[in-house]
Amino acid sequence: LLDPAQLDSVDWDVFDAATNRKASFGDQHFLLRWANHILPLMDRQHLWGLAASAECPSACGGNEDEAHLLRCPHPARQPPRAALYQSLTATFRPHHADPWLRQILLSFLALFDPSITYNLNALTAPYRRLLDLQTALGAESLAYGHFHQSWVSLQQNYLSSQGHPCDRRQAKTPVTKWAQLFQKTAREQWAVRNGHLHDTLDDQNPHAETLLRLTVKP
């Protein structure tokens, strides 16, 4: 969990716009549990004595925690990550996204999809500081919609330097859109995961049924 100083550094206007103003009611319910670390993932249920195993419902061989939810290697979990890359990059040109912010964004996406390439070799001090501050918020921070405040200020500076309009919310709009897309992908991973939990997977019993059998086993 974030400490008070880190909480203060999150752009809560971006989070509010993505989570409370743009998301549907059903998505809000997921996102607020997700961002507050109370989603009933298998490792959490196992810790609380509510499940006989912490194994991922997608039967990938790993235990399910928040990091695993976004990185599960099961083939059915790949399409949302691929779609996220396509959706993010599609926003770059229309919103005149700062080229270095693009690379930083892709570097975080690569934590979930190693096929993503990026280049951070020539980052100047303000961007290096943003990378360090965002990293301190956690590898999964963008997936919660927790963008550091520097994203908007750096985008604002870039728009101004390039002569693009920046007198309204032009700098905040793409960052809010990125937060939405990361959150949407987490929600889609949760939906696939729940399907694997309750439905037959690869001709095996549903994971929920397997856990129940383990629970009642004499």
VEXDO-156197 format. One record per residue (C-alpha): x, y, z; residue number from 1. Coordinates in Angstrom, 1 decimal, decimal comma. Example, Ala and Ser with C-alpha at 12.3 -4.5 7.8 and 13.67 -1.06 7.14 Angstrom:
// residues 2
<site c1="12,3" c2="-4,5" c3="7,8" pos="1"/>
<site c1="13,7" c2="-1,1" c3="7,1" pos="2"/>
END
This chain:
// residues 218
<site c1="0,0" c2="0,0" c3="0,0" pos="1"/>
<site c1="1,1" c2="3,6" c3="-0,6" pos="2"/>
<site c1="2,4" c2="5,8" c3="2,2" pos="3"/>
<site c1="0,9" c2="9,3" c3="2,8" pos="4"/>
<site c1="3,6" c2="11,0" c3="0,7" pos="5"/>
<site c1="3,0" c2="8,7" c3="-2,2" pos="6"/>
<site c1="-0,8" c2="9,1" c3="-1,9" pos="7"/>
<site c1="-0,3" c2="12,9" c3="-2,2" pos="8"/>
<site c1="1,7" c2="12,5" c3="-5,4" pos="9"/>
<site c1="-1,0" c2="10,6" c3="-7,3" pos="10"/>
<site c1="-3,0" c2="12,7" c3="-9,7" pos="11"/>
<site c1="-6,4" c2="12,1" c3="-8,1" pos="12"/>
<site c1="-8,2" c2="14,3" c3="-10,7" pos="13"/>
<site c1="-7,1" c2="11,8" c3="-13,4" pos="14"/>
<site c1="-8,1" c2="8,9" c3="-11,2" pos="15"/>
<site c1="-11,5" c2="10,4" c3="-10,4" pos="16"/>
<site c1="-12,2" c2="11,1" c3="-14,1" pos="17"/>
<site c1="-11,2" c2="7,6" c3="-15,2" pos="18"/>
<site c1="-12,9" c2="5,8" c3="-12,4" pos="19"/>
<site c1="-15,9" c2="7,8" c3="-11,3" pos="20"/>
<site c1="-16,8" c2="9,8" c3="-14,3" pos="21"/>
<site c1="-16,1" c2="7,6" c3="-17,2" pos="22"/>
<site c1="-16,5" c2="4,0" c3="-15,9" pos="23"/>
<site c1="-19,8" c2="2,2" c3="-15,8" pos="24"/>
<site c1="-21,3" c2="1,3" c3="-12,4" pos="25"/>
<site c1="-20,2" c2="-2,4" c3="-12,7" pos="26"/>
<site c1="-16,7" c2="-1,3" c3="-13,7" pos="27"/>
<site c1="-16,6" c2="1,2" c3="-10,8" pos="28"/>
<site c1="-17,3" c2="-1,7" c3="-8,4" pos="29"/>
<site c1="-14,4" c2="-3,7" c3="-9,7" pos="30"/>
<site c1="-12,0" c2="-0,7" c3="-9,9" pos="31"/>
<site c1="-12,6" c2="0,5" c3="-6,4" pos="32"/>
<site c1="-11,9" c2="-3,0" c3="-5,0" pos="33"/>
<site c1="-8,9" c2="-3,3" c3="-7,3" pos="34"/>
<site c1="-7,4" c2="0,0" c3="-6,4" pos="35"/>
<site c1="-8,0" c2="-0,6" c3="-2,7" pos="36"/>
<site c1="-6,3" c2="-4,0" c3="-2,8" pos="37"/>
<site c1="-9,4" c2="-5,9" c3="-1,6" pos="38"/>
<site c1="-10,2" c2="-7,9" c3="-4,7" pos="39"/>
<site c1="-10,8" c2="-11,6" c3="-3,7" pos="40"/>
<site c1="-7,7" c2="-13,0" c3="-5,5" pos="41"/>
<site c1="-6,8" c2="-16,5" c3="-4,8" pos="42"/>
<site c1="-3,8" c2="-15,7" c3="-2,7" pos="43"/>
<site c1="-5,9" c2="-13,4" c3="-0,5" pos="44"/>
<site c1="-8,7" c2="-16,0" c3="-0,2" pos="45"/>
<site c1="-6,1" c2="-18,7" c3="0,7" pos="46"/>
<site c1="-4,6" c2="-16,4" c3="3,3" pos="47"/>
<site c1="-8,0" c2="-15,8" c3="4,9" pos="48"/>
<site c1="-8,8" c2="-19,5" c3="4,9" pos="49"/>
<site c1="-11,5" c2="-19,1" c3="2,3" pos="50"/>
<site c1="-9,9" c2="-21,2" c3="-0,4" pos="51"/>
<site c1="-7,9" c2="-24,4" c3="-0,2" pos="52"/>
<site c1="-5,3" c2="-23,2" c3="-2,7" pos="53"/>
<site c1="-3,8" c2="-19,9" c3="-4,0" pos="54"/>
<site c1="-3,5" c2="-21,4" c3="-7,5" pos="55"/>
<site c1="-4,5" c2="-19,2" c3="-10,5" pos="56"/>
<site c1="-7,9" c2="-20,2" c3="-11,8" pos="57"/>
<site c1="-6,5" c2="-20,2" c3="-15,3" pos="58"/>
<site c1="-4,4" c2="-23,3" c3="-14,4" pos="59"/>
<site c1="-1,2" c2="-21,7" c3="-15,6" pos="60"/>
<site c1="0,8" c2="-23,2" c3="-12,7" pos="61"/>
<site c1="1,3" c2="-20,0" c3="-10,7" pos="62"/>
<site c1="-0,4" c2="-18,5" c3="-7,6" pos="63"/>
<site c1="-2,7" c2="-15,6" c3="-8,2" pos="64"/>
<site c1="-1,8" c2="-12,3" c3="-6,7" pos="65"/>
<site c1="-2,3" c2="-8,8" c3="-8,1" pos="66"/>
<site c1="0,9" c2="-8,9" c3="-10,1" pos="67"/>
<site c1="-0,1" c2="-12,3" c3="-11,5" pos="68"/>
<site c1="-3,6" c2="-11,1" c3="-12,6" pos="69"/>
<site c1="-1,9" c2="-8,8" c3="-15,1" pos="70"/>
<site c1="0,8" c2="-11,2" c3="-16,2" pos="71"/>
<site c1="-0,9" c2="-14,6" c3="-16,3" pos="72"/>
<site c1="0,7" c2="-16,5" c3="-19,2" pos="73"/>
<site c1="-2,4" c2="-18,5" c3="-20,2" pos="74"/>
<site c1="-3,2" c2="-17,9" c3="-23,9" pos="75"/>
<site c1="-6,7" c2="-16,6" c3="-23,2" pos="76"/>
<site c1="-5,1" c2="-13,8" c3="-21,1" pos="77"/>
<site c1="-3,0" c2="-12,4" c3="-24,0" pos="78"/>
<site c1="-5,6" c2="-10,6" c3="-26,1" pos="79"/>
<site c1="-6,4" c2="-7,9" c3="-23,5" pos="80"/>
<site c1="-2,7" c2="-7,0" c3="-23,3" pos="81"/>
<site c1="-2,4" c2="-6,9" c3="-27,0" pos="82"/>
<site c1="-5,5" c2="-4,7" c3="-27,3" pos="83"/>
<site c1="-4,1" c2="-2,4" c3="-24,6" pos="84"/>
<site c1="-0,9" c2="-1,7" c3="-26,7" pos="85"/>
<site c1="-3,0" c2="-1,0" c3="-29,8" pos="86"/>
<site c1="-5,4" c2="1,3" c3="-27,9" pos="87"/>
<site c1="-2,6" c2="3,2" c3="-26,1" pos="88"/>
<site c1="-0,5" c2="3,9" c3="-29,2" pos="89"/>
<site c1="-3,7" c2="4,9" c3="-31,1" pos="90"/>
<site c1="-4,0" c2="7,9" c3="-28,7" pos="91"/>
<site c1="-0,5" c2="9,2" c3="-29,2" pos="92"/>
<site c1="-0,8" c2="11,2" c3="-32,4" pos="93"/>
<site c1="-4,4" c2="12,6" c3="-31,9" pos="94"/>
<site c1="-3,4" c2="14,0" c3="-28,5" pos="95"/>
<site c1="0,1" c2="15,1" c3="-29,4" pos="96"/>
<site c1="1,5" c2="12,9" c3="-26,7" pos="97"/>
<site c1="5,0" c2="13,9" c3="-25,5" pos="98"/>
<site c1="7,4" c2="11,4" c3="-27,2" pos="99"/>
<site c1="9,2" c2="10,7" c3="-23,9" pos="100"/>
<site c1="6,0" c2="10,1" c3="-22,0" pos="101"/>
<site c1="5,1" c2="7,6" c3="-24,7" pos="102"/>
<site c1="8,3" c2="5,7" c3="-24,0" pos="103"/>
<site c1="7,8" c2="5,7" c3="-20,3" pos="104"/>
<site c1="4,2" c2="4,5" c3="-20,8" pos="105"/>
<site c1="5,4" c2="1,7" c3="-22,9" pos="106"/>
<site c1="8,1" c2="0,8" c3="-20,4" pos="107"/>
<site c1="5,4" c2="0,1" c3="-17,8" pos="108"/>
<site c1="3,3" c2="-1,8" c3="-20,4" pos="109"/>
<site c1="6,3" c2="-4,0" c3="-21,0" pos="110"/>
<site c1="6,2" c2="-5,2" c3="-17,4" pos="111"/>
<site c1="3,0" c2="-7,1" c3="-18,4" pos="112"/>
<site c1="3,9" c2="-7,8" c3="-22,0" pos="113"/>
<site c1="7,7" c2="-8,4" c3="-22,6" pos="114"/>
<site c1="7,2" c2="-8,2" c3="-26,4" pos="115"/>
<site c1="6,8" c2="-4,4" c3="-26,0" pos="116"/>
<site c1="9,8" c2="-2,4" c3="-27,0" pos="117"/>
<site c1="10,8" c2="1,1" c3="-25,7" pos="118"/>
<site c1="13,8" c2="3,3" c3="-25,3" pos="119"/>
<site c1="14,6" c2="5,3" c3="-22,2" pos="120"/>
<site c1="18,3" c2="5,9" c3="-22,9" pos="121"/>
<site c1="18,1" c2="9,6" c3="-23,6" pos="122"/>
<site c1="15,6" c2="10,7" c3="-20,8" pos="123"/>
<site c1="16,4" c2="14,1" c3="-19,5" pos="124"/>
<site c1="16,2" c2="14,9" c3="-15,7" pos="125"/>
<site c1="12,4" c2="15,7" c3="-15,5" pos="126"/>
<site c1="11,5" c2="12,5" c3="-17,3" pos="127"/>
<site c1="13,9" c2="10,4" c3="-15,3" pos="128"/>
<site c1="12,4" c2="11,9" c3="-12,2" pos="129"/>
<site c1="8,9" c2="11,0" c3="-13,3" pos="130"/>
<site c1="10,1" c2="7,4" c3="-14,1" pos="131"/>
<site c1="11,6" c2="7,1" c3="-10,6" pos="132"/>
<site c1="8,5" c2="8,5" c3="-8,9" pos="133"/>
<site c1="6,1" c2="6,4" c3="-10,9" pos="134"/>
<site c1="8,2" c2="3,3" c3="-10,2" pos="135"/>
<site c1="8,1" c2="4,1" c3="-6,5" pos="136"/>
<site c1="4,3" c2="3,9" c3="-6,7" pos="137"/>
<site c1="4,6" c2="0,3" c3="-7,8" pos="138"/>
<site c1="4,9" c2="-1,8" c3="-11,0" pos="139"/>
<site c1="1,1" c2="-2,1" c3="-11,1" pos="140"/>
<site c1="0,4" c2="1,5" c3="-10,3" pos="141"/>
<site c1="-0,8" c2="2,5" c3="-13,8" pos="142"/>
<site c1="-3,2" c2="-0,4" c3="-13,9" pos="143"/>
<site c1="-4,9" c2="1,0" c3="-10,8" pos="144"/>
<site c1="-5,1" c2="4,4" c3="-12,5" pos="145"/>
<site c1="-2,5" c2="5,9" c3="-10,2" pos="146"/>
<site c1="-0,6" c2="8,3" c3="-12,4" pos="147"/>
<site c1="1,9" c2="10,6" c3="-10,8" pos="148"/>
<site c1="1,0" c2="14,3" c3="-11,1" pos="149"/>
<site c1="4,1" c2="14,9" c3="-13,2" pos="150"/>
<site c1="2,5" c2="13,2" c3="-16,3" pos="151"/>
<site c1="0,1" c2="16,1" c3="-16,8" pos="152"/>
<site c1="2,6" c2="18,8" c3="-16,1" pos="153"/>
<site c1="5,2" c2="17,4" c3="-18,5" pos="154"/>
<site c1="2,5" c2="16,9" c3="-21,2" pos="155"/>
<site c1="1,4" c2="20,5" c3="-20,6" pos="156"/>
<site c1="5,0" c2="21,7" c3="-21,1" pos="157"/>
<site c1="5,4" c2="19,7" c3="-24,2" pos="158"/>
<site c1="2,2" c2="21,0" c3="-25,8" pos="159"/>
<site c1="3,2" c2="24,6" c3="-25,0" pos="160"/>
<site c1="6,7" c2="24,1" c3="-26,4" pos="161"/>
<site c1="5,3" c2="22,7" c3="-29,7" pos="162"/>
<site c1="2,6" c2="25,4" c3="-30,1" pos="163"/>
<site c1="-0,3" c2="23,0" c3="-29,5" pos="164"/>
<site c1="-3,4" c2="24,2" c3="-27,7" pos="165"/>
<site c1="-3,0" c2="23,7" c3="-23,9" pos="166"/>
<site c1="-5,3" c2="26,3" c3="-22,4" pos="167"/>
<site c1="-8,0" c2="23,9" c3="-21,3" pos="168"/>
<site c1="-7,6" c2="20,2" c3="-20,4" pos="169"/>
<site c1="-5,6" c2="19,1" c3="-23,4" pos="170"/>
<site c1="-2,7" c2="17,9" c3="-21,3" pos="171"/>
<site c1="-4,9" c2="16,0" c3="-18,9" pos="172"/>
<site c1="-7,2" c2="14,3" c3="-21,5" pos="173"/>
<site c1="-4,6" c2="11,8" c3="-22,8" pos="174"/>
<site c1="-3,4" c2="10,9" c3="-19,3" pos="175"/>
<site c1="-7,0" c2="10,2" c3="-18,2" pos="176"/>
<site c1="-7,5" c2="8,1" c3="-21,4" pos="177"/>
<site c1="-4,4" c2="6,1" c3="-20,5" pos="178"/>
<site c1="-5,7" c2="5,5" c3="-17,0" pos="179"/>
<site c1="-9,0" c2="4,3" c3="-18,4" pos="180"/>
<site c1="-7,3" c2="1,9" c3="-20,8" pos="181"/>
<site c1="-5,1" c2="0,4" c3="-18,1" pos="182"/>
<site c1="-8,0" c2="0,0" c3="-15,8" pos="183"/>
<site c1="-10,1" c2="-1,5" c3="-18,6" pos="184"/>
<site c1="-7,5" c2="-4,1" c3="-19,3" pos="185"/>
<site c1="-7,4" c2="-5,1" c3="-15,6" pos="186"/>
<site c1="-11,1" c2="-5,5" c3="-15,7" pos="187"/>
<site c1="-11,0" c2="-7,6" c3="-18,8" pos="188"/>
<site c1="-8,3" c2="-9,9" c3="-17,2" pos="189"/>
<site c1="-10,6" c2="-10,2" c3="-14,2" pos="190"/>
<site c1="-13,5" c2="-11,3" c3="-16,4" pos="191"/>
<site c1="-11,4" c2="-13,9" c3="-18,2" pos="192"/>
<site c1="-10,1" c2="-15,1" c3="-14,8" pos="193"/>
<site c1="-13,7" c2="-15,4" c3="-13,5" pos="194"/>
<site c1="-14,7" c2="-17,4" c3="-16,5" pos="195"/>
<site c1="-11,8" c2="-19,8" c3="-15,8" pos="196"/>
<site c1="-12,9" c2="-20,0" c3="-12,2" pos="197"/>
<site c1="-16,4" c2="-21,0" c3="-12,8" pos="198"/>
<site c1="-16,4" c2="-22,7" c3="-16,2" pos="199"/>
<site c1="-14,8" c2="-25,9" c3="-17,6" pos="200"/>
<site c1="-11,2" c2="-25,1" c3="-18,8" pos="201"/>
<site c1="-9,3" c2="-27,5" c3="-21,1" pos="202"/>
<site c1="-11,7" c2="-30,4" c3="-20,3" pos="203"/>
<site c1="-10,9" c2="-30,0" c3="-16,6" pos="204"/>
<site c1="-13,4" c2="-29,4" c3="-13,8" pos="205"/>
<site c1="-14,0" c2="-25,7" c3="-13,1" pos="206"/>
<site c1="-11,5" c2="-24,3" c3="-10,7" pos="207"/>
<site c1="-14,1" c2="-23,4" c3="-8,1" pos="208"/>
<site c1="-15,3" c2="-27,0" c3="-8,1" pos="209"/>
<site c1="-11,8" c2="-28,3" c3="-7,6" pos="210"/>
<site c1="-11,3" c2="-26,0" c3="-4,7" pos="211"/>
<site c1="-14,6" c2="-27,2" c3="-3,2" pos="212"/>
<site c1="-13,5" c2="-30,8" c3="-3,5" pos="213"/>
<site c1="-10,2" c2="-30,0" c3="-1,8" pos="214"/>
<site c1="-12,1" c2="-28,3" c3="1,0" pos="215"/>
<site c1="-14,4" c2="-31,2" c3="1,7" pos="216"/>
<site c1="-11,8" c2="-33,9" c3="1,2" pos="217"/>
<site c1="-11,7" c2="-36,1" c3="4,3" pos="218"/>
END
